[in-house]
C-alpha cells in the first residue's frame, strides 16, 4: 500500500471525525437554545 494512499485515508477519517464532532456540538447548542 503506497504511503500517499494511507495519508489520504487518514486525512479523510480525520475530516469525517471533525465534521461529526462539529455536528454534535451544533446539535447540543441548538437543543440548549430551545425555549422550554
HTML snippet that shows the backbone in 3Dmol.js (N, CA, C, O; Angstrom):
<script src="https://3Dmol.org/build/3Dmol-min.js"></script>
<div id="view" style="width:600px;height:400px;position:relative"></div>
<script>
const pdb = `
ATOM      1  N   UNK A   1       0.850  -1.200   0.000  1.00  0.00           N
ATOM      2  CA  UNK A   1       0.000   0.000   0.000  1.00  0.00           C
ATOM      3  C   UNK A   1       0.885   1.248   0.000  1.00  0.00           C
ATOM      4  O   UNK A   1       1.729   1.404   0.882  1.00  0.00           O
ATOM      5  N   UNK A   2       0.703   2.126  -0.965  1.00  0.00           N
ATOM      6  CA  UNK A   2       1.557   3.332  -1.009  1.00  0.00           C
ATOM      7  C   UNK A   2       1.287   4.243   0.180  1.00  0.00           C
ATOM      8  O   UNK A   2       0.209   4.231   0.773  1.00  0.00           O
ATOM      9  N   UNK A   3       2.279   5.014   0.499  1.00  0.00           N
ATOM     10  CA  UNK A   3       2.176   5.906   1.651  1.00  0.00           C
ATOM     11  C   UNK A   3       1.125   6.989   1.411  1.00  0.00           C
ATOM     12  O   UNK A   3       0.394   7.365   2.328  1.00  0.00           O
ATOM     13  N   UNK A   4       1.053   7.481   0.194  1.00  0.00           N
ATOM     14  CA  UNK A   4       0.100   8.550  -0.113  1.00  0.00           C
ATOM     15  C   UNK A   4      -1.327   8.066   0.099  1.00  0.00           C
ATOM     16  O   UNK A   4      -2.185   8.824   0.553  1.00  0.00           O
ATOM     17  N   UNK A   5      -1.581   6.802  -0.230  1.00  0.00           N
ATOM     18  CA  UNK A   5      -2.922   6.252  -0.044  1.00  0.00           C
ATOM     19  C   UNK A   5      -3.294   6.262   1.432  1.00  0.00           C
ATOM     20  O   UNK A   5      -4.415   6.622   1.791  1.00  0.00           O
ATOM     21  N   UNK A   6      -2.369   5.872   2.276  1.00  0.00           N
ATOM     22  CA  UNK A   6      -2.623   5.886   3.722  1.00  0.00           C
ATOM     23  C   UNK A   6      -2.865   7.308   4.206  1.00  0.00           C
ATOM     24  O   UNK A   6      -3.730   7.544   5.049  1.00  0.00           O
ATOM     25  N   UNK A   7      -2.112   8.239   3.681  1.00  0.00           N
ATOM     26  CA  UNK A   7      -2.292   9.641   4.076  1.00  0.00           C
ATOM     27  C   UNK A   7      -3.690  10.129   3.709  1.00  0.00           C
ATOM     28  O   UNK A   7      -4.331  10.840   4.484  1.00  0.00           O
ATOM     29  N   UNK A   8      -4.150   9.747   2.537  1.00  0.00           N
ATOM     30  CA  UNK A   8      -5.487  10.172   2.095  1.00  0.00           C
ATOM     31  C   UNK A   8      -6.547   9.582   3.015  1.00  0.00           C
ATOM     32  O   UNK A   8      -7.466  10.284   3.436  1.00  0.00           O
ATOM     33  N   UNK A   9      -6.422   8.298   3.329  1.00  0.00           N
ATOM     34  CA  UNK A   9      -7.384   7.647   4.228  1.00  0.00           C
ATOM     35  C   UNK A   9      -7.355   8.330   5.593  1.00  0.00           C
ATOM     36  O   UNK A   9      -8.403   8.607   6.176  1.00  0.00           O
ATOM     37  N   UNK A  10      -6.177   8.593   6.089  1.00  0.00           N
ATOM     38  CA  UNK A  10      -6.018   9.219   7.410  1.00  0.00           C
ATOM     39  C   UNK A  10      -6.666  10.606   7.413  1.00  0.00           C
ATOM     40  O   UNK A  10      -7.414  10.944   8.330  1.00  0.00           O
ATOM     41  N   UNK A  11      -6.381  11.388   6.406  1.00  0.00           N
ATOM     42  CA  UNK A  11      -6.937  12.739   6.320  1.00  0.00           C
ATOM     43  C   UNK A  11      -8.452  12.687   6.214  1.00  0.00           C
ATOM     44  O   UNK A  11      -9.155  13.467   6.855  1.00  0.00           O
ATOM     45  N   UNK A  12      -8.951  11.760   5.398  1.00  0.00           N
ATOM     46  CA  UNK A  12     -10.397  11.639   5.220  1.00  0.00           C
ATOM     47  C   UNK A  12     -11.069  11.250   6.534  1.00  0.00           C
ATOM     48  O   UNK A  12     -12.101  11.817   6.897  1.00  0.00           O
ATOM     49  N   UNK A  13     -10.491  10.290   7.244  1.00  0.00           N
ATOM     50  CA  UNK A  13     -11.061   9.854   8.524  1.00  0.00           C
ATOM     51  C   UNK A  13     -11.049  10.995   9.528  1.00  0.00           C
ATOM     52  O   UNK A  13     -12.022  11.202  10.254  1.00  0.00           O
ATOM     53  N   UNK A  14      -9.952  11.731   9.568  1.00  0.00           N
ATOM     54  CA  UNK A  14      -9.836  12.856  10.494  1.00  0.00           C
ATOM     55  C   UNK A  14     -10.875  13.926  10.163  1.00  0.00           C
ATOM     56  O   UNK A  14     -11.511  14.484  11.057  1.00  0.00           O
ATOM     57  N   UNK A  15     -11.040  14.205   8.870  1.00  0.00           N
ATOM     58  CA  UNK A  15     -12.025  15.202   8.441  1.00  0.00           C
ATOM     59  C   UNK A  15     -13.433  14.745   8.824  1.00  0.00           C
ATOM     60  O   UNK A  15     -14.251  15.543   9.280  1.00  0.00           O
ATOM     61  N   UNK A  16     -13.705  13.454   8.636  1.00  0.00           N
ATOM     62  CA  UNK A  16     -15.010  12.905   8.998  1.00  0.00           C
ATOM     63  C   UNK A  16     -15.248  13.052  10.494  1.00  0.00           C
ATOM     64  O   UNK A  16     -16.341  13.411  10.930  1.00  0.00           O
ATOM     65  N   UNK A  17     -14.206  12.768  11.272  1.00  0.00           N
ATOM     66  CA  UNK A  17     -14.313  12.883  12.724  1.00  0.00           C
ATOM     67  C   UNK A  17     -14.617  14.323  13.137  1.00  0.00           C
ATOM     68  O   UNK A  17     -15.477  14.562  13.984  1.00  0.00           O
ATOM     69  N   UNK A  18     -13.913  15.273  12.539  1.00  0.00           N
ATOM     70  CA  UNK A  18     -14.140  16.687  12.863  1.00  0.00           C
ATOM     71  C   UNK A  18     -15.557  17.106  12.493  1.00  0.00           C
ATOM     72  O   UNK A  18     -16.225  17.810  13.251  1.00  0.00           O
ATOM     73  N   UNK A  19     -16.006  16.671  11.331  1.00  0.00           N
ATOM     74  CA  UNK A  19     -17.356  17.027  10.885  1.00  0.00           C
ATOM     75  C   UNK A  19     -18.400  16.471  11.840  1.00  0.00           C
ATOM     76  O   UNK A  19     -19.358  17.157  12.197  1.00  0.00           O
ATOM     77  N   UNK A  20     -18.208  15.222  12.252  1.00  0.00           N
ATOM     78  CA  UNK A  20     -19.145  14.593  13.181  1.00  0.00           C
ATOM     79  C   UNK A  20     -19.170  15.351  14.500  1.00  0.00           C
ATOM     80  O   UNK A  20     -20.238  15.651  15.034  1.00  0.00           O
ATOM     81  N   UNK A  21     -17.988  15.657  15.020  1.00  0.00           N
ATOM     82  CA  UNK A  21     -17.905  16.379  16.290  1.00  0.00           C
ATOM     83  C   UNK A  21     -18.582  17.740  16.171  1.00  0.00           C
ATOM     84  O   UNK A  21     -19.303  18.162  17.075  1.00  0.00           O
ATOM     85  N   UNK A  22     -18.346  18.422  15.056  1.00  0.00           N
ATOM     86  CA  UNK A  22     -18.944  19.742  14.846  1.00  0.00           C
ATOM     87  C   UNK A  22     -20.473  19.649  14.831  1.00  0.00           C
ATOM     88  O   UNK A  22     -21.154  20.479  15.433  1.00  0.00           O
ATOM     89  N   UNK A  23     -21.003  18.646  14.147  1.00  0.00           N
ATOM     90  CA  UNK A  23     -22.456  18.479  14.082  1.00  0.00           C
ATOM     91  C   UNK A  23     -23.033  18.170  15.457  1.00  0.00           C
ATOM     92  O   UNK A  23     -24.102  18.669  15.810  1.00  0.00           O
ATOM     93  N   UNK A  24     -22.337  17.359  16.228  1.00  0.00           N
ATOM     94  CA  UNK A  24     -22.813  17.023  17.578  1.00  0.00           C
ATOM     95  C   UNK A  24     -22.844  18.276  18.445  1.00  0.00           C
ATOM     96  O   UNK A  24     -23.814  18.510  19.165  1.00  0.00           O
ATOM     97  N   UNK A  25     -21.787  19.083  18.380  1.00  0.00           N
ATOM     98  CA  UNK A  25     -21.720  20.316  19.178  1.00  0.00           C
ATOM     99  C   UNK A  25     -22.844  21.262  18.755  1.00  0.00           C
ATOM    100  O   UNK A  25     -23.516  21.854  19.599  1.00  0.00           O
ATOM    101  N   UNK A  26     -23.041  21.397  17.453  1.00  0.00           N
ATOM    102  CA  UNK A  26     -24.104  22.271  16.951  1.00  0.00           C
ATOM    103  C   UNK A  26     -25.464  21.772  17.415  1.00  0.00           C
ATOM    104  O   UNK A  26     -26.321  22.562  17.812  1.00  0.00           O
ATOM    105  N   UNK A  27     -25.659  20.467  17.366  1.00  0.00           N
ATOM    106  CA  UNK A  27     -26.932  19.882  17.792  1.00  0.00           C
ATOM    107  C   UNK A  27     -27.184  20.166  19.269  1.00  0.00           C
ATOM    108  O   UNK A  27     -28.296  20.535  19.649  1.00  0.00           O
ATOM    109  N   UNK A  28     -26.169  19.997  20.097  1.00  0.00           N
ATOM    110  CA  UNK A  28     -26.305  20.245  21.539  1.00  0.00           C
ATOM    111  C   UNK A  28     -26.614  21.722  21.780  1.00  0.00           C
ATOM    112  O   UNK A  28     -27.470  22.054  22.600  1.00  0.00           O
ATOM    113  N   UNK A  29     -25.925  22.599  21.073  1.00  0.00           N
ATOM    114  CA  UNK A  29     -26.176  24.032  21.231  1.00  0.00           C
ATOM    115  C   UNK A  29     -27.607  24.378  20.830  1.00  0.00           C
ATOM    116  O   UNK A  29     -28.261  25.185  21.492  1.00  0.00           O
ATOM    117  N   UNK A  30     -28.086  23.784  19.770  1.00  0.00           N
ATOM    118  CA  UNK A  30     -29.461  24.046  19.329  1.00  0.00           C
ATOM    119  C   UNK A  30     -30.461  23.533  20.355  1.00  0.00           C
ATOM    120  O   UNK A  30     -31.484  24.173  20.599  1.00  0.00           O
ATOM    121  N   UNK A  31     -30.176  22.398  20.950  1.00  0.00           N
ATOM    122  CA  UNK A  31     -31.066  21.850  21.967  1.00  0.00           C
ATOM    123  C   UNK A  31     -31.121  22.780  23.181  1.00  0.00           C
ATOM    124  O   UNK A  31     -32.179  22.968  23.781  1.00  0.00           O
ATOM    125  N   UNK A  32     -29.985  23.350  23.532  1.00  0.00           N
ATOM    126  CA  UNK A  32     -29.926  24.241  24.690  1.00  0.00           C
ATOM    127  C   UNK A  32     -30.651  25.558  24.433  1.00  0.00           C
ATOM    128  O   UNK A  32     -31.134  26.194  25.370  1.00  0.00           O
ATOM    129  N   UNK A  33     -30.729  25.968  23.176  1.00  0.00           N
ATOM    130  CA  UNK A  33     -31.342  27.252  22.859  1.00  0.00           C
ATOM    131  C   UNK A  33     -32.858  27.145  22.705  1.00  0.00           C
ATOM    132  O   UNK A  33     -33.549  28.160  22.621  1.00  0.00           O
ATOM    133  N   UNK A  34     -33.370  25.926  22.667  1.00  0.00           N
ATOM    134  CA  UNK A  34     -34.827  25.755  22.530  1.00  0.00           C
ATOM    135  C   UNK A  34     -35.500  26.195  23.826  1.00  0.00           C
ATOM    136  O   UNK A  34     -35.175  25.668  24.890  1.00  0.00           O
ATOM    137  N   UNK A  35     -36.431  27.151  23.764  1.00  0.00           N
ATOM    138  CA  UNK A  35     -37.109  27.611  24.990  1.00  0.00           C
ATOM    139  C   UNK A  35     -38.069  26.550  25.513  1.00  0.00           C
ATOM    140  O   UNK A  35     -38.789  25.912  24.745  1.00  0.00           O
ATOM    141  N   UNK A  36     -38.067  26.374  26.805  1.00  0.00           N
ATOM    142  CA  UNK A  36     -38.945  25.372  27.424  1.00  0.00           C
ATOM    143  C   UNK A  36     -40.326  25.972  27.626  1.00  0.00           C
ATOM    144  O   UNK A  36     -41.223  25.299  28.134  1.00  0.00           O
TER     145      UNK A  36
END
`;
const viewer = $3Dmol.createViewer("view");
viewer.addModel(pdb, "pdb");
viewer.setStyle({}, {cartoon: {color: "spectrum"}});
viewer.zoomTo();
viewer.render();
</script>
